[in-house]
Amino acid sequence: MPPDLVEVIQEDHRALNALVRGDPEPKKKLFSQREDVTVANPVGPPVRGWNQIAETLARVTSQLREGQPQRFERISEYATEDLAYVLEIERCPGVKMGASDEIRPFSLRATTVWRREDGGWKIAHRHADPITAPRPMESVLES
């Protein structure tokens, strides 16, 4: 991995920790502002474009507070000079969600695609979901 990408991934991890404390701003700064930027998160349909990403991050963080620092388990990574991806399991030991005052843990399987833009790295796509253990095939069936 290029050293500048390693640094921005560490910044992304700090931004994810801010996100579970209810602050979307550090994460917003890491996303590309190009029209083809996309996010598929576990609490809504995929969105495309900077404005939709900003709205999605604001909606997600409005439901999170007092999140504890996450652990990041790297599964895979690959980088060229201008494009890279990272697949990780993000484990949050506890966060308050919605109206609940109960601190609960959660984990996400997350793939982040990075691309070089204007001399730095920006997120071009992020997909996260709660699938971190084997599930039966029937779990994909629609209700």
C-alpha positions in Angstrom: 0.0 0.0 0.0 1.3 3.5 -0.8 2.3 5.3 2.4 -0.2 8.2 1.7 -3.0 5.6 1.4 -2.0 4.0 4.6 -2.3 7.4 6.3 -5.7 8.2 4.8 -7.0 4.7 5.9 -5.9 5.5 9.4 -7.7 8.8 9.1 -10.8 6.9 7.9 -10.7 4.7 11.0 -10.6 7.8 13.2 -13.6 9.2 11.1 -15.5 6.0 11.7 -14.9 6.4 15.4 -16.3 9.9 15.2 -19.3 8.6 13.3 -20.3 6.3 16.1 -20.1 9.2 18.5 -22.6 11.1 16.2 -20.2 13.3 14.2 -20.4 12.8 10.4 -18.0 15.6 9.4 -14.6 13.7 9.5 -16.1 11.0 7.3 -17.7 13.4 4.9 -14.3 15.0 4.2 -12.9 11.6 3.0 -15.5 11.0 0.3 -15.1 12.1 -3.3 -17.4 14.9 -4.3 -17.7 13.6 -7.9 -21.1 12.6 -9.1 -20.2 8.9 -9.4 -19.4 8.4 -5.7 -21.6 5.8 -4.0 -22.5 4.3 -0.7 -24.4 1.2 0.2 -24.9 1.1 4.0 -26.8 -1.4 6.2 -29.7 1.0 7.0 -30.8 2.2 3.6 -30.7 1.7 -0.1 -27.5 2.6 -2.1 -27.1 6.2 -2.9 -25.1 8.1 -5.6 -23.6 11.6 -5.6 -22.1 13.8 -3.0 -25.3 15.4 -1.8 -27.0 12.0 -1.2 -23.9 10.7 0.6 -23.8 13.8 2.9 -27.6 13.3 3.7 -27.0 9.6 4.4 -24.1 10.2 6.7 -26.2 12.9 8.6 -29.1 10.5 8.9 -27.0 7.6 10.1 -25.1 9.7 12.7 -28.3 11.2 14.0 -29.1 7.8 15.3 -25.7 7.1 17.0 -24.1 8.4 20.1 -21.4 7.5 22.7 -19.8 4.9 20.5 -16.7 3.3 21.8 -13.5 3.0 19.6 -13.7 0.3 17.0 -11.4 -2.5 16.1 -10.6 -3.1 12.4 -9.8 -6.5 11.1 -8.2 -6.3 7.7 -9.3 -9.2 5.5 -7.9 -8.0 2.1 -6.4 -5.0 0.4 -5.0 -4.1 -3.0 -3.7 -0.9 -4.5 -2.4 0.4 -7.8 -1.1 4.0 -8.2 -4.6 5.4 -8.6 -7.1 2.9 -7.3 -7.3 0.7 -4.2 -9.7 -1.3 -2.1 -9.8 -2.5 1.5 -12.1 -5.2 3.0 -12.4 -5.1 6.8 -14.6 -6.2 9.6 -15.4 -3.2 11.8 -16.1 -4.1 15.4 -17.7 -1.5 17.6 -17.8 -2.8 21.2 -20.6 -0.5 22.1 -22.8 2.4 21.0 -26.2 3.9 21.9 -28.6 3.7 18.9 -31.8 5.6 18.4 -33.7 6.4 21.5 -32.2 3.5 23.5 -29.8 4.3 26.4 -28.5 0.8 26.2 -24.9 0.4 24.9 -24.8 -2.4 22.4 -22.0 -3.8 20.2 -22.2 -4.2 16.5 -20.0 -5.4 13.6 -19.9 -4.6 9.9 -18.3 -6.2 6.9 -17.1 -3.2 4.9 -15.5 -2.7 1.6 -14.1 0.7 0.7 -12.8 1.7 -2.7 -10.3 4.5 -2.8 -9.2 6.5 -5.8 -6.5 9.1 -6.2 -8.0 12.6 -6.8 -6.2 15.9 -7.0 -3.0 14.4 -5.4 -4.8 12.6 -2.5 -7.0 9.6 -1.9 -10.8 9.9 -1.7 -13.5 7.2 -1.1 -15.2 6.4 -4.4 -17.5 3.7 -3.0 -18.2 2.2 0.4 -20.4 -0.9 1.1 -21.1 -2.1 4.6 -23.5 -4.7 6.0 -23.9 -6.8 9.1 -22.9 -10.1 7.6 -19.8 -11.2 9.6 -20.6 -14.9 10.1 -22.0 -17.7 7.9 -25.7 -17.6 7.3 -28.2 -20.0 5.7 -28.9 -19.5 2.0 -32.5 -18.8 2.9 -31.4 -15.6 4.7 -31.3 -13.9 1.2 -35.0 -14.6 0.5 -37.3 -11.6 0.5 -40.2 -11.6 2.9 
